[in-house]
Amino acid sequence: MTSEYERELAELRKALELPIVGHPRREAELAELRRLIDKYVDDARRMLAETDGRDM
């Protein structure tokens, strides 16, 4: 794991811990997830392939 990747994950964790009033939390989380997927496309594909077919 690169230090940049670790920094991105730390930023995501911080964002997810922030209190948000109302229901925009889900939208904010999904927006951040989309941003990370766009940045780390190959890793996202690998993770999706690993979870494909599992009960979620």
Rosetta blueprint (number, residue, H / E / L):
1 M L
2 T L
3 S H
4 E H
5 Y H
6 E H
7 R H
8 E H
9 L H
10 A H
11 E H
12 L H
13 R H
14 K H
15 A H
16 L H
17 E H
18 L L
19 P L
20 I L
21 V L
22 G L
23 H L
24 P H
25 R H
26 R H
27 E H
28 A H
29 E H
30 L H
31 A H
32 E H
33 L H
34 R H
35 R H
36 L H
37 I H
38 D H
39 K H
40 Y L
41 V H
42 D H
43 D H
44 A H
45 R H
46 R H
47 M H
48 L H
49 A H
50 E H
51 T H
52 D L
53 G L
54 R L
55 D L
56 M L
